[in-house]
């Protein structure tokens, strides 16, 4: 718990430093073939793009982990039900 709190504080400090160092606006274009500033895009601070990309990556990674562990969690549920059945049978004196 204490170690994770230290990591959270360090990451927050790093993010604050990144935000302070990269306040200048940059043009983020959605059209790679157009001239600078002419295609559809947004003028935003660089730290906003970096932190936004980091956040989007964290969300996509969380979704990927959730879906990749579905089969493991299903098997754990089945095993838990089976174990509860064995315990109930032993308590009533039935053979398994």
N, C-alpha and C positions, 0 to 999 in steps of 0.2 A: 504494500500500500504506500509506504513512504517513498520507495524507489519510483513508483509510477507518478507520484505527485512531483517528484524532482524532475522527471522527464517532461511532464506537462508544463512546468514552469520554464524549463529550458526551451522547449518548442515555442512557447508563447513569447519568450524574450527574443528568440531568433526571428519570429514573425514580425514583432514590433521593430526590430532592427532592419529587416528587409523592407518594411513599409516606409520607414523613415528615410532609407537610402534611395528608394526608387519611387519618388513622388511625381516625377515628370510624366505627363501624359504621352502615350504612344498610340498610334493608329493601328487597331487590330482589324484587318480586312477579312471579309468572308469570301472574297474572290481573289485567288492567287494570281490570276492573269491580268488584273487591272493595274493601272498606275496607282501610286501611293495617294490615298485620300479620295480617289474617284469612285471606287466601287462601294458596295454595301459594307458597312463596318461600324466600328464604335471607337471613339477617342476616350481612352481610359488610362488610369495610372498603371504602370507596369506591375506593381505589387498586387493589384487587383486581379490581373491575368494570372500571375503565378499562384496566388493563394486560391483563386477559383479553380485552376487546373488541379491543384493539390486536393481540394475538396471534392471535385468531380471524380478524381481517381480513387479517393477513399470510399466514396459512395459506390462506385462501380465494383471495387474490390470487395466491399461488404456484401453486395448482391451476389457476386460470384461465389464467395465462401458459403453464403446461405444455401444456394442451389447445389453446390458440390457436396454439402453434408446432409442433404435430405435422405439419402439412402442409409447413411450411418445412423441418423436419428431414428429412422423407421425401424431398423434392426434393434436398436436399443429399446424402443418401446415394446417391440414384440418379446424381447428377452425379459423385460420387466414384468409383462403380463404373465409370461410362462412361469417366472419365479414366484409371483404372487399365487398362482394356481398351485404350485408345489407346497407353499407355506400353508395355504388353506386346507389342502388335503392332509397334511401332517397334523394340523390342529384338530381336524375331525376324526383322525385315526384311519383314514382311507389309504389304500396302497396306491402308489403312483405308477 
